[in-house]
Amino acid sequence: MSGVRVLDLTNVLAGPFATYQLALLGADVIKVEIPGAGDLARQLGADQSLNEERLGASFLAQNSGKRSMTVNLKSERGREVLLRAVQRADVLVENFRPGVMDRLGVGWEVLRTANPGLVYCGISGFGQDGPLRDRPAYDQIVQGLSGMMSVTGTRKTGPLRAGYPVADTLGGMAAAFSIASALVHRERTGEGVRLDVSMLEAALSAMGWVVSNYLIAGQEPAAMGNDNFTAAPSGTFATADGMLNISANEQRQFIALCRVLGRPELAEDTRFAERAARKTHRHELTEELEKALAARTAQDWEPLLAAVGVPAASVLTVPEALAHEQIATRDFIHELPFPGRRELHLRVLGSPVRVQGISPGPQTPPPLLGEHTDALLAELGYGAEDVADLRKEGTV
């Protein structure tokens, strides 16, 4: 995406995550932030001292490789600055509530008049229309409304939210994909595109067989904890030390599993011999498998099962996952100078997609609030006196 300029008017996670994916692939992403405050994520994260410096961990995680310009869009001259920037941009992304951009006087109709080739992406909780369009939406709200929480946990413990902001992330990924697609369309036709991304619909679209089994087969979804409702044995099992995920979904995998565990007779037991029977007698099968698994640790079983083609892996903590040799081998974690503290280092995630064998990562650290305002205004044709006037008025 080298040469593609993106105006990022987004806050917190879904929008910044989307534009971060574009930045990782080479786009020139300009964060348009509120003077004096900036992206709310600048104040969010586990380190309070960073929050007070407007460098919250939540902000640092999603904004490397971007430039920051502060603009007051509630002022007439601020809107003029934005429109001038739009004329030179390829993409604009925002995640305000539906209607806010129109009320600011910079809605889709105004923006496409300024730049007919603009790709405009609005990310919201529920979409730009419908009875819920005006409601505020956070990740947990969407997780609940989508049905995600109803199938997470068990009948006794659920409903439970996922332990991370999955709906925000899915919405951001859907936005990044749709923007890339719209740029292909514009390349072919010269036409701009308006994109309406709903976090609720992105969440539902990611639920796979949970949704399709209900829509197509009429099966009511249920919370099944760590068991996979499509097959057995497919879930999480106790070992001598640590929990082990095993997905022996195919008949040959189940037979191989029984052989490695020293229990080949289980593959011929009438309760477990066939796929459907194993699902019916899931709990009895788990009990028998865990008796055998108790002989070794999860780390011991992993390579033994992998060697015979049975998918299996230990259940890790987040720090353990980040330290895993697989992640290190792929160069997925990137180290950058810490913004404002060049003697320190910041570690962030790169792109989950390798391009020509290379793991794309950010080239510059996250920006300080308004760090690039003067330089960007100069790029837009504002002289030094103009910039001084804009600052004096509080426009930037």
C-alpha positions in Angstrom: 0.0 0.0 0.0 2.9 2.3 -0.5 1.6 5.6 -1.8 -1.9 5.2 -0.3 -2.7 8.0 2.1 -5.2 7.2 4.9 -6.9 9.8 7.1 -7.6 8.1 10.4 -10.3 9.8 12.5 -10.8 6.8 14.7 -10.6 6.2 18.4 -9.7 3.3 20.8 -9.6 0.0 19.0 -11.7 -1.1 16.1 -10.8 1.8 13.9 -7.1 2.2 15.0 -6.7 -1.6 14.6 -8.0 -1.3 11.0 -5.7 1.5 10.0 -2.8 -0.2 11.8 -3.2 -3.1 9.4 -3.0 -0.7 6.5 0.1 1.1 8.0 1.8 -2.3 8.3 1.3 -2.9 4.6 2.9 0.5 3.8 0.0 3.0 3.8 0.8 6.6 4.9 -1.7 6.8 7.9 -2.4 10.2 9.3 -4.2 10.3 12.7 -6.5 13.3 12.9 -6.9 13.9 16.6 -8.6 16.3 19.0 -6.3 19.1 20.1 -5.2 18.6 23.7 -6.9 15.2 24.1 -6.3 12.9 21.1 -7.4 9.3 20.7 -9.1 8.2 24.0 -6.8 5.1 23.9 -3.9 7.5 24.8 -5.4 7.4 28.3 -6.1 3.6 28.4 -3.8 0.8 29.5 -2.2 -0.9 32.5 0.4 1.7 33.2 -1.2 4.8 34.7 1.9 7.0 34.2 1.8 6.3 30.5 -1.9 7.1 30.5 -1.2 10.5 32.1 1.4 11.2 29.3 -1.2 10.4 26.6 0.8 7.3 25.7 -1.4 4.6 27.1 -0.5 1.0 26.3 -3.8 0.6 24.4 -2.7 3.5 22.1 0.9 2.3 21.7 -0.3 -1.2 20.6 -2.2 0.0 17.5 -0.7 3.2 16.3 3.0 2.6 15.3 3.9 3.8 11.8 1.3 6.6 11.8 1.6 10.4 11.9 -0.5 12.6 14.2 -2.1 15.9 13.3 -4.5 17.7 15.7 -7.5 19.4 14.2 -10.6 20.8 15.8 -13.4 19.6 13.5 -16.0 21.6 15.3 -14.5 24.8 13.9 -15.0 26.1 10.4 -11.3 26.4 9.7 -10.7 22.9 11.1 -13.2 21.5 8.6 -11.4 23.4 5.9 -8.1 21.7 6.9 -9.8 18.3 6.8 -11.3 19.0 3.4 -8.0 20.1 2.0 -6.5 16.9 3.4 -9.3 14.8 1.9 -8.5 16.2 -1.5 -5.0 14.6 -1.3 -6.1 11.4 0.5 -7.2 8.0 -0.8 -9.0 6.7 2.3 -10.8 8.2 5.3 -11.8 6.0 8.2 -14.0 7.1 11.2 -15.7 5.2 14.0 -18.0 7.9 15.4 -21.6 7.1 16.0 -23.7 7.3 12.8 -24.6 10.9 11.9 -21.8 12.6 13.7 -19.8 13.3 10.6 -22.9 14.8 9.0 -23.4 17.0 12.0 -19.8 18.2 11.8 -20.4 19.2 8.2 -18.0 16.6 6.7 -20.3 13.7 5.9 -20.0 11.4 2.9 -21.7 13.7 0.4 -19.4 16.6 1.3 -16.3 14.5 1.3 -17.0 12.8 -2.1 -17.7 16.2 -3.6 -14.2 17.2 -2.4 -12.7 13.9 -3.7 -14.8 11.7 -5.9 -12.3 8.9 -5.7 -12.3 8.8 -1.9 -12.8 5.4 -0.1 -14.8 6.3 3.0 -15.1 3.7 5.8 -17.5 4.2 8.7 -17.1 1.7 11.5 -19.9 1.5 14.1 -21.4 -0.9 16.6 -24.5 -1.7 14.6 -24.2 -0.1 11.2 -25.3 3.2 9.7 -29.0 2.3 9.7 -31.4 0.1 11.6 -33.1 0.6 15.0 -29.8 0.4 17.0 -27.8 2.7 14.8 -27.7 5.5 17.4 -26.8 3.4 20.4 -23.3 3.5 21.9 -21.5 0.2 21.5 -18.5 -1.3 23.3 -16.9 -4.7 22.6 -18.8 -6.4 25.5 -22.1 -5.0 24.3 -21.5 -6.5 20.9 -20.3 -9.8 22.3 -23.6 -10.1 24.2 -25.9 -9.1 21.4 -24.2 -11.3 18.8 -24.8 -14.5 20.8 -21.0 -15.0 21.4 -21.4 -14.9 25.1 -24.3 -17.4 25.1 -22.0 -20.1 23.6 -18.9 -19.3 25.7 -18.3 -21.1 29.0 -20.6 -24.0 30.1 -24.2 -24.3 31.0 -23.2 -23.6 34.6 -20.6 -20.9 34.1 -22.0 -19.1 31.0 -22.7 -16.7 29.5 -19.1 -15.5 29.5 -17.4 -12.8 27.4 -14.2 -13.7 25.6 -11.1 -12.6 27.5 -10.1 -10.1 24.9 -11.9 -7.5 22.7 -12.8 -9.9 19.9 -15.7 -7.9 18.5 -13.6 -4.7 18.2 -10.8 -6.7 16.5 -13.1 -8.5 14.1 -14.7 -5.2 13.1 -11.3 -3.6 12.5 -10.1 -6.6 10.4 -13.4 -6.5 8.3 -12.8 -2.7 7.8 -9.2 -3.2 6.6 -10.2 -6.0 4.2 -13.1 -3.9 2.8 -10.9 -0.8 2.3 -8.3 -2.9 0.4 -11.1 -4.3 -1.8 -12.5 -0.8 -2.4 -9.1 0.5 -3.5 -9.0 -2.3 -6.1 -12.5 -1.2 -7.3 -11.3 2.5 -7.5 -8.2 1.5 -9.4 -10.4 -0.2 -12.0 -13.2 2.4 -12.2 -11.9 5.6 -10.7 -15.0 5.7 -8.4 -14.9 6.3 -4.7 -16.8 3.9 -2.3 -18.7 4.3 0.9 -18.2 1.4 3.3 -20.5 0.7 6.3 -18.9 -1.7 8.7 -21.0 -3.2 11.6 -19.1 -4.7 14.5 -22.3 -6.7 15.3 -22.4 -8.2 11.8 -18.6 -8.8 11.8 -19.0 -10.8 15.1 -21.8 -12.9 13.7 -20.0 -13.6 10.5 -17.0 -15.0 12.5 -19.1 -17.5 14.5 -18.9 -20.1 11.7 -20.7 -23.3 12.4 -22.5 -21.9 15.5 -24.5 -19.7 13.2 -24.7 -21.9 10.1 -25.9 -25.0 12.1 -28.8 -22.9 13.3 -29.6 -21.1 10.0 -29.3 -24.2 7.9 -30.0 -27.2 10.2 -32.1 -25.6 12.9 -29.7 -26.7 15.7 -29.9 -24.4 18.7 -26.4 -23.4 19.8 -25.3 -24.2 23.4 -22.4 -23.4 25.6 -20.0 -26.4 25.7 -17.0 -25.1 27.5 -13.8 -26.4 26.1 -15.5 -29.2 24.1 -15.9 -28.8 20.3 -19.5 -29.7 19.4 -18.5 -30.9 15.9 -16.5 -33.9 17.0 -15.1 -35.9 19.9 -12.5 -36.2 21.2 -12.0 -32.5 20.5 -11.4 -30.3 23.4 -9.2 -29.7 26.5 -7.8 -32.6 28.5 -6.0 -32.8 31.9 -2.5 -34.4 31.9 0.0 -35.1 34.6 1.0 -31.4 34.4 -0.9 -28.9 32.3 -3.9 -28.9 30.1 -3.7 -30.2 26.5 -5.9 -29.4 23.6 -6.6 -32.4 21.3 -8.6 -32.4 18.1 -8.8 -35.9 16.8 -11.7 -35.1 14.5 -11.0 -37.8 11.9 -11.3 -41.5 12.4 -7.6 -42.2 11.6 -6.6 -39.5 14.1 -8.7 -41.1 16.8 -7.2 -44.5 16.2 -3.7 -43.0 16.2 -4.5 -41.2 19.5 -5.7 -44.4 21.2 -2.6 -46.2 20.0 -0.2 -43.5 21.3 -2.0 -43.4 24.7 -1.6 -47.2 25.0 -5.4 -47.7 24.8 -6.0 -49.2 21.3 -9.1 -51.0 22.6 -10.9 -47.7 22.9 -11.1 -47.4 19.1 -13.1 -50.6 19.0 -15.3 -49.9 22.0 -18.9 -49.6 20.7 -19.4 -46.4 22.6 -16.5 -44.8 20.8 -15.9 -46.7 17.5 -17.9 -44.3 15.3 -17.9 -40.5 15.1 -21.5 -40.1 16.1 -21.2 -42.5 19.0 -18.1 -40.6 20.4 -20.1 -37.4 20.5 -23.0 -39.1 22.3 -20.5 -40.6 24.9 -18.2 -37.6 25.0 -17.9 -37.5 28.8 -17.1 -41.2 29.2 -14.5 -40.9 26.4 -12.9 -37.9 28.1 -12.7 -39.9 31.4 -10.9 -42.8 29.7 -8.5 -40.6 27.8 -7.5 -38.5 30.9 -6.7 -41.7 32.7 -4.1 -42.4 30.1 -3.0 -38.8 29.7 -2.1 -38.7 33.4 1.0 -40.7 32.7 2.8 -37.7 31.1 2.8 -33.9 31.0 1.2 -31.8 28.3 4.6 -30.9 26.9 5.5 -34.6 26.7 2.4 -35.6 24.9 2.6 -32.8 22.3 5.4 -34.2 20.1 4.2 -37.7 20.5 0.8 -36.9 19.1 2.1 -34.6 16.5 4.3 -37.4 15.2 1.3 -39.5 14.3 -0.8 -36.6 12.8 -3.0 -35.9 15.8 -3.5 -32.1 16.3 -2.5 -31.4 19.9 -1.0 -28.5 21.8 -0.5 -27.2 25.4 -2.8 -24.5 26.7 -0.4 -21.6 27.3 -0.6 -18.3 29.1 -0.3 -15.1 27.0 3.4 -14.6 28.1 4.1 -18.2 27.2 2.5 -17.8 23.8 4.5 -14.6 23.1 7.7 -16.3 24.1 7.1 -19.4 22.0 9.8 -20.3 19.5 7.2 -20.4 16.7 6.5 -16.7 17.2 10.1 -15.8 17.5 10.9 -17.7 14.3 8.3 -15.7 12.4 9.6 -12.2 13.5 6.0 -11.3 14.5 7.0 -9.1 17.5 8.8 -5.9 16.4 11.0 -3.6 18.6 10.9 0.2 18.1 12.2 3.3 19.9 9.8 4.4 22.6 8.0 7.6 21.6 9.5 10.5 23.5 12.0 8.2 25.3 14.5 7.1 22.7 16.6 5.3 25.3 13.8 2.8 25.9 12.3 0.2 23.5 8.7 -0.6 22.6 7.6 -4.0 21.5 4.5 -4.3 19.3 2.9 -6.9 17.1 3.3 -6.8 13.3 1.1 -8.1 10.5 -0.2 -11.7 10.8 0.4 -12.0 7.0 3.9 -12.5 5.6 4.5 -10.8 2.2 7.1 -12.3 -0.1 8.5 -14.1 3.0 8.8 -10.9 5.1 6.8 -10.1 8.2 5.6 -6.5 7.8 6.2 -4.4 10.8 6.0 -0.6 11.6 9.0 1.5 10.7 8.3 4.3 13.2 7.0 4.4 16.7 3.5 5.6 17.7 3.3 9.4 17.4 3.1 11.9 20.2 -0.1 13.9 20.1 0.1 16.3 17.3 3.7 15.5 16.6 3.4 15.9 12.8 0.9 18.7 12.7 3.2 21.4 11.3 4.8 19.2 8.8 1.4 17.9 7.5 0.0 21.3 7.3 3.0 22.4 5.2 2.3 19.4 2.9 -1.2 20.7 2.5 0.1 24.1 1.4 -0.2 26.1 4.6 2.6 28.6 5.2 4.2 29.4 8.5 2.0 32.4 9.2 -1.1 30.3 8.4 0.0 27.6 10.8 0.6 30.2 13.5 -2.9 31.6 13.0 -4.5 28.1 13.1 -2.7 27.4 16.4 -3.7 30.8 17.9 -7.3 30.1 17.0 -7.2 26.7 18.6 -8.0 25.1 15.2 -5.0 22.7 15.5 
